[in-house]
Amino acid sequence: MSVQVFLSYSHRDRRLAHKVKEGFTEFGFSVFLAHDDIRVSASWRKEILKSLRRCEIFVPILTEAFAKSNWTDQEAGYALGRGALIAPLKVDVDPYGFIGEFHARRLKSNSVVETCWAVLESLKNDSRLGEKIKEAGINVFLLSGTFDDAYENLKKLMKLAPFDSAQTTTLFKEGSRNQNIYGSFKVRPLMQGILKDARGKVSGTIISKYKRAVASWG
């Protein structure tokens, strides 16, 4: 089951919120965004409460409009009371009230994906979601569509290390099937570093297959 994320924001910031939703969706997360996900015929309060009850990560988008909203503070209090992980994104307002103790990540409209990666990094050691977080980052890397994407995604993924045996196996097994990974000269030294740590974690057959894929590219 995918990680459940609830985005809390003012309707004035819905365009920015939609970008954040797209960023987290890239990791395979299930992201609730009220303006996208509430059906016209549905009772919006019930839909919001249902999503708040099942969310695992609560992401408030902190703007001046957020602070003036009649609903966002109530959503934050509800999520905090339920024990959801709180991951504030700061635009122009610092965390306040009951979520004032949580560190916020700076959010800019031109760096939404990078901000989403930073949220993943901050949660990598969480006992409930840490392994799901790492697997999500691995999946993004393995789906890299260009050499440059593979390099940038792997640099970010390395911040989520260490990886267990199953995760490391997936990296090399699936990495040998994506030419944007095994064919990238910038990716190779980073993967070589992971390979050193892979001894005893990954079967020789899978490592040999990855090395053959690299060699086939020249």
C-alpha positions as CSV (number, residue, x, y, z in Angstrom):
1,M,0.0,0.0,0.0
2,S,1.3,3.4,-0.9
3,V,2.1,6.1,1.6
4,Q,-0.9,8.3,2.4
5,V,-0.2,12.1,2.3
6,F,-2.6,14.9,3.2
7,L,-1.8,18.4,1.8
8,S,-3.2,21.2,3.9
9,Y,-3.3,24.6,2.2
10,S,-5.4,27.7,1.5
11,H,-7.5,27.6,-1.6
12,R,-5.6,30.7,-2.7
13,D,-2.5,28.5,-3.0
14,R,-4.1,25.6,-4.9
15,R,-1.8,26.0,-7.9
16,L,1.3,25.6,-5.7
17,A,-0.4,22.7,-3.8
18,H,-1.1,21.0,-7.1
19,K,2.7,21.1,-7.9
20,V,3.5,19.6,-4.5
21,K,0.9,16.8,-5.2
22,E,2.6,16.1,-8.5
23,G,6.0,16.0,-6.8
24,F,4.9,13.4,-4.1
25,T,3.0,11.4,-6.7
26,E,6.3,10.7,-8.5
27,F,7.3,8.6,-5.5
28,G,4.1,6.5,-5.8
29,F,2.5,8.3,-2.8
30,S,-1.3,8.6,-2.6
31,V,-1.8,12.3,-2.1
32,F,-5.0,14.0,-1.0
33,L,-5.6,17.4,-2.5
34,A,-9.1,18.7,-1.7
35,H,-9.6,20.7,-5.0
36,D,-8.6,17.6,-7.0
37,D,-10.0,14.8,-5.0
38,I,-13.4,15.9,-3.5
39,R,-16.3,15.1,-5.8
40,V,-18.8,17.8,-6.4
41,S,-21.6,15.7,-4.9
42,A,-19.6,14.6,-1.9
43,S,-19.8,16.1,1.6
44,W,-16.5,17.9,1.6
45,R,-16.2,17.8,5.4
46,K,-16.6,14.1,5.5
47,E,-14.1,13.6,2.7
48,I,-11.5,15.7,4.4
49,L,-12.0,14.0,7.8
50,K,-11.8,10.6,6.1
51,S,-8.5,11.5,4.4
52,L,-7.1,13.0,7.7
53,R,-7.9,9.8,9.5
54,R,-5.9,7.6,7.1
55,C,-3.0,10.0,6.3
56,E,0.5,9.0,7.4
57,I,2.2,12.2,6.4
58,F,0.6,15.6,7.0
59,V,2.1,18.4,4.8
60,P,1.0,21.9,5.6
61,I,1.9,24.5,3.0
62,L,2.7,27.5,5.1
63,T,1.8,30.8,3.5
64,E,0.2,33.9,4.8
65,A,-3.1,32.7,3.3
66,F,-2.7,29.4,5.2
67,A,-2.4,31.3,8.5
68,K,-5.6,33.2,7.7
69,S,-7.7,30.2,6.7
70,N,-10.5,29.0,8.9
71,W,-9.7,25.3,8.4
72,T,-6.0,24.7,8.0
73,D,-5.2,25.0,11.8
74,Q,-8.0,22.6,12.5
75,E,-6.6,20.1,10.0
76,A,-3.1,20.5,11.6
77,G,-4.5,19.9,15.1
78,Y,-6.4,16.8,13.9
79,A,-3.4,15.3,12.2
80,L,-1.2,16.0,15.1
81,G,-3.7,14.4,17.5
82,R,-3.8,11.3,15.4
83,G,0.0,10.9,15.4
84,A,0.6,11.6,11.7
85,L,4.1,12.6,10.7
86,I,4.2,16.4,10.3
87,A,6.3,17.7,7.4
88,P,5.8,21.5,7.1
89,L,6.7,23.3,3.9
90,K,7.5,27.0,4.4
91,V,6.7,29.6,1.7
92,D,6.6,32.8,3.8
93,V,5.3,31.7,7.3
94,D,7.2,29.7,9.9
95,P,5.5,26.8,11.7
96,Y,3.4,28.0,14.5
97,G,0.9,26.8,17.2
98,F,0.9,23.1,17.8
99,I,3.2,22.4,14.8
100,G,5.6,25.1,15.8
101,E,8.1,22.5,17.1
102,F,8.6,20.9,13.6
103,H,11.3,21.9,11.3
104,A,10.0,23.3,8.0
105,R,11.6,22.9,4.5
106,R,11.7,25.9,2.3
107,L,9.3,25.5,-0.7
108,K,9.8,27.4,-3.9
109,S,7.6,26.9,-7.0
110,N,10.7,26.1,-9.1
111,S,12.1,23.5,-6.8
112,V,9.1,21.4,-5.7
113,V,10.6,18.0,-6.6
114,E,13.8,18.8,-4.7
115,T,11.7,19.8,-1.7
116,C,9.9,16.5,-1.9
117,W,13.2,14.6,-1.9
118,A,14.2,16.6,1.2
119,V,11.1,15.5,3.0
120,L,11.9,11.9,2.1
121,E,15.4,12.3,3.5
122,S,14.0,13.7,6.8
123,L,11.8,10.7,7.3
124,K,14.2,7.9,6.2
125,N,14.8,6.8,9.8
126,D,11.2,6.8,10.9
127,S,10.3,3.4,12.3
128,R,6.9,3.4,10.6
129,L,7.6,4.7,7.1
130,G,11.4,4.6,6.8
131,E,11.6,1.5,4.6
132,K,8.6,2.7,2.4
133,I,10.4,6.0,1.9
134,K,13.6,4.3,0.8
135,E,11.7,2.0,-1.6
136,A,9.9,5.1,-3.1
137,G,13.2,6.8,-3.8
138,I,14.7,3.6,-5.3
139,N,11.6,3.4,-7.6
140,V,12.1,6.9,-8.8
141,F,15.7,6.3,-9.6
142,L,15.0,3.0,-11.4
143,L,12.4,4.8,-13.6
144,S,14.9,7.5,-14.7
145,G,14.2,8.5,-18.3
146,T,17.5,10.1,-19.2
147,F,21.2,9.9,-18.2
148,D,21.0,13.2,-16.4
149,D,17.8,12.1,-14.6
150,A,19.5,8.9,-13.4
151,Y,22.5,10.9,-12.1
152,E,20.5,13.5,-10.3
153,N,18.1,10.9,-8.8
154,L,20.9,8.7,-7.6
155,K,22.7,11.6,-5.9
156,K,19.5,12.3,-4.0
157,L,18.9,8.6,-3.4
158,M,22.3,8.2,-1.8
159,K,21.1,10.5,1.0
160,L,18.5,7.8,2.0
161,A,21.3,5.2,2.6
162,P,21.9,2.7,4.0
163,F,19.9,0.1,2.1
164,D,19.1,-3.4,3.2
165,S,19.7,-6.6,1.2
166,A,16.4,-6.6,-0.6
167,Q,16.7,-2.9,-1.5
168,T,20.3,-3.2,-2.7
169,T,19.4,-6.3,-4.8
170,T,16.6,-4.3,-6.4
171,L,19.0,-1.5,-7.3
172,F,21.3,-3.8,-9.2
173,K,18.8,-6.2,-10.6
174,E,16.5,-3.5,-12.1
175,G,19.4,-1.1,-12.7
176,S,20.8,-3.6,-15.2
177,R,17.6,-3.3,-17.2
178,N,17.6,0.5,-17.6
179,Q,20.3,1.8,-20.1
180,N,20.0,5.3,-18.6
181,I,21.5,3.8,-15.4
182,Y,24.1,1.3,-16.6
183,G,25.0,3.4,-19.6
184,S,25.6,6.6,-17.7
185,F,29.3,7.4,-17.1
186,K,28.3,9.8,-14.2
187,V,26.1,7.2,-12.5
188,R,28.8,4.4,-12.6
189,P,31.1,5.7,-9.8
190,L,28.2,6.2,-7.5
191,M,26.9,2.7,-8.2
192,Q,30.4,1.4,-7.7
193,G,30.3,2.9,-4.2
194,I,27.0,1.1,-3.5
195,L,28.6,-2.1,-5.0
196,K,31.3,-2.0,-2.3
197,D,28.7,-2.1,0.3
198,A,26.7,-4.8,-1.5
199,R,29.1,-7.6,-0.7
200,G,27.2,-10.2,1.3
201,K,23.9,-8.4,0.5
202,V,23.5,-9.2,-3.2
203,S,24.0,-12.5,-5.1
204,G,27.0,-12.7,-7.3
205,T,24.7,-13.6,-10.2
206,I,22.9,-10.3,-10.0
207,I,26.1,-8.3,-9.6
208,S,27.6,-10.0,-12.6
209,K,24.5,-9.2,-14.7
210,Y,24.8,-5.6,-13.8
211,K,28.5,-5.5,-14.6
212,R,27.8,-7.2,-18.0
213,A,25.2,-4.5,-18.8
214,V,27.8,-1.8,-18.0
215,A,30.4,-3.4,-20.1
216,S,28.0,-3.8,-23.0
217,W,27.6,0.0,-23.2
218,G,31.3,0.5,-23.5
